[in-house]
Amino acid sequence: MSAPVRVVLVDDHRLVRAGLRAVIDAEADLEVVGEAADGSEVEAVVARTAPDVVLMDLSMPVVDGIEATRSLRSTGHRAAVVVLTSFAESNRVAAALEAGAVGYLLKDSEPRDVVVAVRAAAAGHAPIDPRVARVLLPSTGGGDGGPALSPRERQVLALVATGMANKQIGRALGITERTVKVHLGNVFRHIGVGDRTSAALWARDHGIT
């Protein structure tokens, strides 16, 4: 039998952490190995416990979850960060993903959804609440995307502009990573760029964000 997925909980509310611990520890293949009450504590807890997944709140009093996530990525920690927050504004979502989070859940999610997300993140996937994915998507009309881009290509381009990886985009849109790559290749040809950075800049210049 494989070892349980090791999880660290980061939230400034003790009651939230206690509830998450109860949900996660009830699963035979998951184990809470540490907790932090603020982003300033995360790096030390992760270094001590070597988790597979970090469930990260965003709003904390000293160091917020975005900065804590960025710090973990910059120091080489390999734990997958899944944001668990009450906020679904597009700027917060984009900032968290750009900082290195692989997933984004809302605190009113069902307990089962949190469990599934932890397993998915540990397996290398990108669990993103569908409600969160929708706030990142552009409308299919308006803007200056040009008639050559299909609605789906516009959606893929918009998510690229937020910093999401192909796997995360596929999860958000309910399509395979391979299909994302096909759409992205079409986008590159249509707008005349050769890489993701140029595509993201083009998207922002043309209002596809």
N, C-alpha and C positions, 0 to 999 in steps of 0.2 A: 504494500500500500504506500502511495507517495506521501510525502510530508505535507502537512496542511499549508495553505496559503497564509503567509504571515502579514498581518495588517496593523498599521499604526493609525490611531484616531487623533485628529487635530481639530479642536473646537474649544472656544473659550467658555462654553456652558457645560458644567459638570453633568447636568441632567441629560443633555444631548449625548455626551460621551457614554454615559451609563446605558442609555437606550440602545445606542449602536453596538456597544459591547455585548449586550444581551442578545441582540439579533444575530450578530456575527458568530459569537461563541456557541450559539445553538446549532451551528452547522458543523458536521464532523470534519469537513475538509477545509475549514477556515479557523484562524486563531488570532485574536488580538494580542499583540506582543508589546504594545506600548501606547502611551497617550501623551499629548502635548496640549497645553491650555492657551498657547500663543505661538505665532509663527517664529518668534525668536527662539523657541525651544526645539523646533523641529529637527534641525540639523543634528543636534546632540542625541536626540532620541533615535533618529534613523541610524546614526553611526553606531549606537549601542545595540540596537535590536535587529538590524539588517532585514527590514520588511520587504515583502514583494509588492505591496500596495499601500499607499498613504491616502486615507480619506481626509480631504483638506477643506476646512471652512474658509471662506474668503474674508469675512468681516471680523477682525480681531483687534484688540486695543493697541498693541505695540507694533508688531510686524504682521501685515495682512497676508492672506493666503497666496496672493499673486507674487509678492516679493519672496515669500518662503519657498514657493515652487521654483522661482527663478534661481534662488540660491542653491537649492538642491541640484538642479540641472548643471549649474556652473561648477559645482564641486565634484561632479562625476557620480553622484549617487544614482543607482539604477532603478530604484523603486518607482513603480508607475503611480503617478499622482492622479487621483480622481477627485475633482471638486464636488463638494456637497454643500449647497448654499441655498438661501432663499431668493437670491437675485438672478434674474434671467435677462437683464438688459444686454443688448448686443455688445456694448463697449466692454462690459465686464467679462462676458463670455470670450470675446476675441482676445482680451488681455490675458486671461487665464491660459488659453490655448497657446498663445504666443510665448508665454512664460515656460511652457513645457508640460502642462497638464495633458493627459491622454483622454480624459473623460470629464463629463460635466453632468451632475444630477441636481435635482431640486429637493429641498428638505421635506416637501409634502409627497415625495415618492412613496410607493408601497415598500414595506420592509423587504419583500421578496425582490423588488427591483434593485435594491442596494446590494443584496447578496449576489444576484446575477451579474451586476456591474463589477463587483470585486473579482469574481471569477474571470470575467471577460478581460479585465485589465491585466490580471496575472498571466493570462494566456496570450497577451500581446495584442488584444483588440482595443477598440476605442469606444467605450460605452458613453453615448450622449443621449440625454433625454430628448425625445422627439419635439417636445415643446421648446427646448433650447435650440435645437437645430432650426426650427422655423424662424426664430428671431434673426438668424444670420442670413436667411435667404432673401434675395431681392424679389420684388414683384416681377412678373413676367412681361410687364409693359413699362413704358417710360424709360427714362435714362437714355444714354447714348451708346447702347451696346451694339448697334448696327444690325441690319437685317440678317446677316450671315450667321449670327449666333442663335441657336435654338433655346427655348426656355430652360432645358436641362443643362445646356452648356453654360448659360448665364448663371445658373445655380452653382455649378461646379466652380466657375471662375470666382464667384463671390466668396465661396468658402476657402478657396486658395488664398484670396486676398486677406483673410483673417489669420492665415498662418496654419490652417489645418492640413495635416498629412492626408495622403490618398485614402488610407485606411479609415481615418476619422470621417472623411467626406462620404465614403461608401456607407459607413454606419449611419450617418446623419440622413442620407438620402434613400437608404434601403436598397442600395445597389452594390455590386461586387467591386472590389478594388480594381480588378481588370477593366471593368466598364468605366470606372472613373478615369483610368489611364487613357482609354480610347477617347472619351469626351475631352480630356485635357489636351491630347494630341490635336484634336480638331480645333480646339480653341487657339492653340499656338499658331496653327496654320491660318486661321481666319484673321487673327489680329496682328500677325506678322512678328511674333516674338519667339525666342528659342529656349526660355527657361521660366521657372516659377516666379522668380523675383520680378522679372520684366512683366510677366502677366499680371502679377499683383499690383504693380505700379500702374499699368494700363487700366486695370479695373477701377482703381481709385480715381484716376484722372477722368474716367468716363462715367462715374457715378454708379458703378456696379459694386456696391459694398453694403 
